[in-house]
Amino acid sequence: MTSETPRTIRLATRQSPLALWQANWVSDRLTEAGHQVELILLTTRGDVDQRPIDGASAVGMFTKGIQRSVLAEESDVAIHSLKDLPTAPTPGLTLIATPPRAPVRDCLISRGDKKLDELAAGAIVGTGSRRREAQLRHLRPDLEVRSIRGNVETRLEKLDSGEYDAIILAEAGLQRLEMHTRITESLSPEKMLPAPGQGSLGIEIRTDDGFCCTALAALNDPDTHASVTAERTLMLTLEGGCLAPIGTYGRIVSGQLHLDAVVVSRDGKQRLYTHGVAPPEEAMTLARQLAEELLQQGAAEIIQEQRD
């Protein structure tokens, strides 16, 4: 009598160094648990199209191709940077795990190691994020903010070549790629709130895949899950989409979920802010309450401006 061949779990991932780091981290955890793993390397539209990110067509540009691979059963698990994953659920897929979160802050990398407050008026700062752009304009309206695309290494090369005086990146990516020595300044949440899910991985599986559900659920971190659930629910309630100028930060402090949220006009002149606290199990309720407060302050008009 022969034993059944063990199932290989196929992990779908983009091929950038950061995406591969994330996929290999998941692969290592599954291997340690006794599973056989294979990486399925994919190229998404976001990897190919280097035009400035703009418009509704850009939503999911780094994630949809990976999700299609799982839905078509060409792979079993989709691994994302959670901040890239649209907040609206995808039919047939379940976000099964959010592992322990890396640092959530944005950070400044500059030529001459100048901090944000030290940059000269008119200095050129690169970012591919409207959220960062809006908060940057609020903090330093005298700077020139320009779009930048490409993976972490490409953006650093553009900075080093003199195309920009400074750029803003997620601290988590630099830490994971062991490039943290390039960081000039880690920007506090009081200065710049991160994107929903920033610093966290998002692991999706087919909803009906019980084997992968059991295997991947073991990687979920409850505190991270509560925090990012609140952040993503707030974004979904505001109908912001990943391009909207919305920053939000959830974290567990002494057993309670604290959630901050901000909506900023693209020119930085309007900044709407709110904060709330609730038990972690009430993450979605808290997020909806704060979203409603922001809508009462006029958030819908600011978000709509980004679509026009």
Steps between C-alpha positions, in 0.01 A plus 500: 500500500649835392455821693336797330744748343524812722342807343735779390378849593560736208567861602431768238716811522639789304869487416632822655761447775253611766221274371741207491610575857136485607432177310813336636403599854165323458669206329745462790220499758305235306811289448574517873148365557573203274335612175641476150505839327553634148525865392300607194667816365268744323521842335214741573386803304649720772843348433484577128316835483731768640270795430389707802232316697170671432131425466274210589672271249806497725314337789638151555772539237746305719249242627241401240734284293606306809138456606405371153772235527351369825141510373606309188668240727836567336622577853354462848603805701527868408758700694463878500629808672170561675507872424475411127196275544164670426271508804194363318490118528572291190233230444649155544798618706550534876761712675608217729800647680677822591833399661675714765541850368828668411556873578207698362658843454591681182857624486699766323819421309685809386824603336720664760307327780271797548188443707161618379519825695851561362422468128541826312196678361431367151675167567367221277343213693386183324203285597260274314227546760229766510468438874866585553483787254205662677650466848836621372341810348323563831830483690721678243298689237825655376637170366460373144335157508550283191375155407740206515449136397699178518607257770702607804835457327391697193373789711823516698696508173290796381573678827873429482519621139376843606153476346352564846628668815306255717249217470247348739470122538345254742740419782392134496633442149839648581524296819411176322753565225765590761527853359402672825833684507369713213226647720555867578189548712223272619186712478282482809126430459443853630673626186384239250243225555569183301285321245247241621686174551846653458772273637276194490482208260162395363463128430202390291373152413201357314206508740427130448859381551484337842857365484654844444261655750643280774861546387493879456273597789786402731695803372235752610585744779187609694627848594607574143171361371291726724711804410491453123133398506421837656717686249358320196141532624546874540635527146215286362236702686642823361498341153849639465681236299876458518563829316311721744686739734404299810743409776409274790683319778361234730694340785432310821599686817435336838242270344309780326488585131602859425418633154607830341379618162560799277369624165703775333429700186756453224632853545541434872286794607216295653580238764220308670601285799333268748599245765318228694550209741309173531552131587676313213189291430315822416753602232244530219251693713767749611619547143151572372442751780820688418425490128162657571669774703731575207207506258322749725813717486490500118718202403280394209569822311878466543496136389281580198745768389762227451271319255423807288 
